[in-house]
Amino acid sequence: MSLKLIIYTLGNLLICLAGTMLFPLGVAIYYRMSIGEAQNDLMAFIISAAITLITGLSLRYSLRERQEELGIREGFAVVALAWVIVALFGALPYQLAGIFHMDGRSLWTAFSFCYFESMAGFSTTGATVLTEIEHLSHAMLFWRSFTHWLGGMGIVVLAVAILPMLGIGGMQLFRAEAPGPQTDRLTPRIAQTAKLLWGVYVLLSLLEVILLMLGKMTLFDALCHTFGTMATGGFSTKNASIAHYDSVYIDMVICIFMFLAGTNFALHYRALRGDIKAYFQDTEFKFYCTVIAVGITLISWNTIRFQGNAEIPYDSMWTSLRYATFQVLSIITTTGYGTADFEQWPALSQFILVTLMFYGGCAGSTGGGMKQVRFLLLIKQSGAEIKRLIFPHALLPIRVNDQVVPREVMTNILGFFFFFIGIFAIVTCIMTTLGLDLVSAAGATIATMGNIGPGLGSVGPTDNYAHIHTAGKFVLSFCMLLGRLELYTVLILFSPNFWKG
């Protein structure tokens, strides 16, 4: 284990992060000149970029080890620590602009707000501690959404794509950061794979911006909502989220791109190369579509006619279908945008949405959650165990896409499921000790572990996380990190054996 190499690589990532801060800086300059927005945000981004760049350069040039390559352990360490550090430096603009500085609030408490908001951005969770979003400057709104977009495909994957210095050992970083139980390599060279994935990501983002602008969104709002959609993040520039626009067209455009963002990007790449059949030949994609269809059907039925004498939220099938489709896609892809307050829906609809929070998107997508393929394989494994009771000597391999799934992959998935449920229970218990009721505690935990954003109770779709205890904000920030990096990448750092040698 080379700590110097880890620190050196983290310095390179901070240099990348400093470069990304030039974008909101440009937005601040533009709106300063055009409408005279306050100068404090402009200075906040200048100082933040300078601090981040100086720190990155210092780490790079003081600790470089030319002869070493990133190994597996260094790769895991770099990725896990990168998200912690990127969120830390990404919080600087909030801290320096004084967004969360209020009378009676200590500096440490204000920092907890800043770090939570930053981690929610980079981890594409979309949980917020802001009570009034529309009062923020354009530059700050842009930065919130832009952190989503950077975190969606992964700041580490971005670095692998654009920095030749990370070409050696890049696969270790890519495997540690990329979501899902298995990582697709589209080309023999990992840097080329990262570039291809980012190319698809950028192309889809540009297309969504154009379509949203055709729906009468401004360029600024179209960019910000595209960042949140393609990254499955959910930060909006409006207090009421997508409901602010009350537009069927905008709802449908965002639904389409949420669906695409929750799909394995390797399939998009193959489709762009002319292999449209790749979608329909992929077992996970078909399972993903089935889960979505079942969720939409049940909620549409449940919200228009709840067996006669209970509340009826919507008065037509079209209205019910519209809101059910948007909310199912928003939750299952872990985007977290809202067009309705689903806490006002019948209990069955709420239960279905909570269940979908655990499912998440496909492996290789920007979505969070436990991933569709894991649930698919667990279902197949359960069916095989029942058959094995009937036919004890039968060979019953688990297959996906006509390929046998290795036993070690199934063991990995079973371990993942155990850790996920176990951590969910422990964190829910911790949050109840910090003052939340059981529904709110469980809702906050799954909403952050699944990188969703809105939960239930006091952290529901029309609420925020500002009231959470300071310690609770850091606990939930850790949950966002766990969810974004699929548990193992973070948990491995707590093993004493990992640091030996």
N, C-alpha and C positions, 0 to 999 in steps of 0.2 A: 504494500500500500504506500503510494507516494503522495504525501500531503502537499508537497510543493507543486507537483503536477496538477493536483486538484485545484489548488488556489490559483495557479497560473491559468487554468482553463476557465475558472470562474471570472478571472479578470477579463478574458476575451469576451465572455458573455456580457459583462457590464459595459464594455465598449460598444457592443451591439445595442444594448438598452439605451445608452446615452444618445446614439444615433437616432433611435426611434423618437426621442423627446423633441427632436427638431420639427416633427410634424405638428404637434400641438403648439409649439412655439410659433410656427408659421401661422397657425390659425389665430393665435393671440395677437400677432402683429397685424393681421388682416382686419380683424374686428376692432382693434385699437384704432386703426386708421379710418375705417369705414363708419363705425358708429360710436367711437369713443369709449369702448369698454375700459374698465378699471385697469390700471397698470400693474397692480400687485400680482395678478396671475402671470403676466408677462415676465416679471422678475422671478417669480416662483419657478418657472420652467427654465429660465436661463441659469439660475443658481443650481437647480436640480440636475440639469444636464452637465454642468461643469463639475459638480461633486461626483457624479456617477462616472464621468469620463476620467477624471484625475485618479479616482480609486481604481478603476479598471486598468489604466495604464501603469499605475504603481505596482499592482499585482502581477501584471504581465511581464514587465521588464525587470522586476526585482527577483522573481522566483522562476524564471524560465529554465527548463531542463530539456535541452535539445535532443538528447539521446533516448529519452523514455517515450513509450507509447502508452496510451490509455488502455488499461486492462478492464476486465469485467467489474471488479470492485471499484476501481476509480470511476468507471462510467456510472454506476449506481449512485455513488457519493456525489458526483458532479451534478447529476440531474436533480436529486432530492434537495441538495443545498442550493442549487440554482434557483429553484422556485421560491425558496425562503428568502434569498437575498434579492432576487428580482422584485418580489413583492415589497421588500423593505425599502429599496431605492425608488420603486414606483410609488411609494407613499409620500415621498418627499414633496411633490407639488401640492398635495393636500395639506401637508403640515406647514409648508412655507407660506401658502396662501391664506392660512388661518381659517379654513372652512369649518373646522370643528372646535375652534377655540371659543369658549363661551364663559361668561362669568360663573365662578364657582366650580369650573371644570379644570382639574389639574392637567399638567403637561402630559403625564403618563396616560391619563384617561383619554385625552385628545389624540394621543398617538395610537391608542387601541382602536379608535374610530378610523384613523387614517390607514392603519395596517389592514384592518378588516376590509375596508372598501377596496384597497389595492389587491389583496389576495382574492377577493370576490371577483375582481376584474380579470386578473391573469389566469385564475383557475377556471374561468368561464362559469362561475356559479351564479353571479348576478344578484346575490343577496346584498342589500344595501342598508346603511345606517343613516341615510339622508332622509329627512322628513319633507324637504321642499326642493325638488330637483330642478324645477324651471327657473329658480333664482340663480343657478350657477352660470358662470360665464361660458361662452361658446368653447373656449380653449379647454376648460375643465370638463365640460360635457364630452368633448371630442376625446380627451385623454381617457376618461372612464370607458368609453366604448372601444377605443383603440387598443386598450389593454386586453379586452376580450379577443379582438381579432388576432393579436400577437399570441395570446395563450391558446387560441383555438387549435391551430396546427402545431403550436409548440415553439417557444422561444429557442429551445435547444435544437429542434429540427431545423429552424431557421438558420441558426448558427452553423449547423452541419452543412446546410445548402450553400451558404455564401462565404464561409471562411475556410480557405484551403488548409489553414493550420489545424483544423479539426478533422481533416480528411482521414488522418491516421487515428484509428480507434473510434471512428465515427459510428460504427455499428453498435458499439457498447452504449453510446449515448442514445442512439435511435431505439434500441431495444428497451432501454430503461425508461424512456419517455413515452414512446408510442403506446396507445391504449390497446387493450385486448389481450387474450391469452396467447395469440401468435402474431408475429409481425411479418407483413408482406414486404418482400423486396421486389420491386418492379424491374430493377436492373442489377447487374452484378456489383456496380459501385454504389455504395450507400449515399454518397453525396449527390449522385445523379437521381437516386430515388427521392431524396428529400426535395430536390429542385422540381421534380415532376409533380409531387404532391402539392407543393406550394404553387406551382403553375395552375393546377386544376382549381385550387382554393381561390387564387386571384381572379381567374376567369369567371367562376361562378359568382364571385363578389361583384365584379363589374356588371355582370348581367342583371343581378338583383338591383343594384343602384339605378340602372337605366329604367327598369320596370317600375320601381317605386316612384321615380320622378314622373313617369307617365301617369301615375295615380295622384299627381298634384303635390307630392312631397317636395320640400326644398332639397337642394343638393346636400346641404349640411345634415338634415334629418335622414335623408336616404342613406348617406354614408354611415351615420351612427347606427341606424337600425340594421343595416346590412352587416356591420361589424358584429352586432349582437346576434343576428340570425345565423350567419355562417359559422360563427364560433359556438353556437348554441349557448350563448351567455345570458342575454336578456336585459342588459342595461338599456333603458330608454331615455330619450330627452324630455319625456313628458311624465307628469305625475301619474296620469291615468294609463300609462303604457300605451299599447296599440289601441285600446278602447278610445283614446283621445280622438282618433281620426274617424271613428264610426263609419268605416268604408269597407264594403264587401270586397272590392277590388284589392285594397291593401291587405286585408285579412288573407285572401286567397294567395296573393303573391308570397307573403311571408310563410304561409302554410307550405307552399311548394318548396321553398328553400329551406325551411326547417326540416322537412322530410329528406331533402337531398343531403343536408348537413349531418343528419343522423344515419346516413348510409355510408358504408365502407368506401372511402375515397379511391381505393384501388379499382373498384367497379366503375366509378366515374371516368377514371383514366382509360380503362379498357373500352368504355362506351364511346369516348371521344376519339379513340383509335378505330372506331367502326364496329366494335364487338358489342352491339346492343344486347345480344342474347346473354351476355355475362350476368346481367341482373337476374334473369329468369332461371338461370342455371345455378344460382347461388342459393344454397339451402337457408343460410341465415337471413338473406334478404327476403325470401318468401315467408319465413317465420315472422320477421319484422312487420311485413305488410299485413299478415294475418292478425297479429296482436293489435295493430292499429285499427283494423277494420272491426274487430270484435269490440274494442273499447268505444269506438265512435257509435256503433250500433246500439250498444247497451245504454250509453249515456244519453243518446238522442231519444231513445224510448223512455228512459227514466225521467228526463227533465220535461217531457211534454205531457206524459200521463203517468202519474205515480199511483196507479191502482185506485183511481176513483176519488177519494176524499182528502188526500193530502195536498200540500202546496203544488202548484203547477207553474214553474218559473216562466215557461214560454208558451205562447198561444198558437204556434204553428210549427209544423214539422220542419219547414225550411229554416226558421229561426233557431230551433233546437239543434238542427244538423250543423248550421253555421258555427255556433258557439262550441258545440261538442267537438267538431273537427279541429277547430283552432286549439282548444285547450288540451285535447288528447295529444296532438302533435307537439305542442309546447312542452308538455310534461314528459312524454316518453323520450323526446330528444334532449331533454334537460335544458331547454332554452329558457323557460320561465316567463315569457311574455304573457300578457293577459288581455283578454277582451271582455272578461266576465269575472265576477266574484264567485268562484266555485264553492266557497264556504256557505253560500246561500242555496246551493243545489241540494237535492235529497241525499240522504246518507249513503245510498248505494253508489251514486255517482262519485261522491267524495272517496269512498273506499276504492273504487276502480282507479281513480287518479293516484291515490297513495300507492297502490300496487304497481302502477306504471312507473312511479318514481324509482322503484328498485330495479326495474328492467333496464331503463336507459336505452341508448342507441346501439348501433352495430359496432363490432370491433373494427378499428381502423377509421372510425368517424370522429367528429369533434365532440360528440355527445359523451356524457358521463354515465353514471349508474353502473350496474353490475354487468351490463352488456347482454344483448340478445343471444349471442352464441353460447354464453355460459348457461343461460336458462334452457336453451334448446338441448344442450348436451346433458344437463341434469335431468331433463324430462326423458331423454333417450336412455340414460343410465338407469333411471327408475323403472322404465318399462323392461329393460333387459334383466333387471334383478327379479322382477315378477316372473318373467319367462324362465329364469334360471331355477326358480323354485319348482316349476313344473317339469323342466328338463335339466336336471342337475349337471349332466355331462355335456351339454350343448356348448358350442363355441359361439358366443354372441358379441361380436365386435361392434363398437359404436362407430358409425360412419357419418361424415359430413362431406357433401359434394363428392360422393362416391369414393372417398378416401377414409381409411381406417384411422381413427383418432388414437394416437399413442397413449399408452397407459399413464405415462408421466404427465401428459396434458390433463387427463381426467383427474389425477391426483392433485395437480395444481389448482384446478377449478373447485374441487371439493374443499381444499384448504382455504381458497379465497372466500368461498361462501361462508365457511365457519368463522373466519376472521371478520368478514363484513358484518354478519349478524351479531357476533360477539362485541365488536367495537360499537355498533349501533346501540346495543343494550347498555353498555358501560357509559357511553357519552350521554344517553338519555337520562340515566341515573344521576350523572354529574350535573346536568342542566336542571334537574328537579331540585337538587340541593342548592342551586344558585337562584332559586325563586320562581322558576317557571312551573306552570301546571303540566300534567302528564301529556296532554294533547300537544301543547306548545313545545314541550321538550322533545317529544318524539318527532314532531313536524320539523323543528329546527335542525335536528340531527340528520334525518334522512335528506332534507333539502340541501344541506351543506355537503354531506358525504356523497350524495348523488349529483352534486354540482348543478342543482336545479334553481335555487333561489327562494321562491315563495313556498311556504309550508302550510301548516294549519294553526289554528288558535291565534295567539298574539303575534305570530310571524306569517300570517295568511297573505293572500294576494293583494289585499288593500292595506297591509301593515308593513313595518320594517323591523330591523334588528337594533335600533338605537337604544331600546330599553334594556337590552341584555347586559348583565353584569360585565364589568371589564374583564374579569377572568374568563367569563363565558365567551367573550368575543375572541380571545386567543384560542380557546378550546375549539370553537367552531371554525376558526381560521385553519387550525391543524386538520380538522375534518375535511375542509375544502382541499387541502394539500393531499391528504390520503386518497380522496376520491379522484382527483385529477391524475395522480400517478399510480392508481390501481393498487393501493395498499402495500404490495410487496416492496416496491422501490423505496418506500419510506421505512417500513417496519424492519427491513434488513439492516438498517443503520443502528438499530437497538440491540443487535446481536453481538456479543463480545467477540465471537469468532471472526466477524467481519473485519474488525480492526487489527487482527493479529497478522503479523508477517509483513 
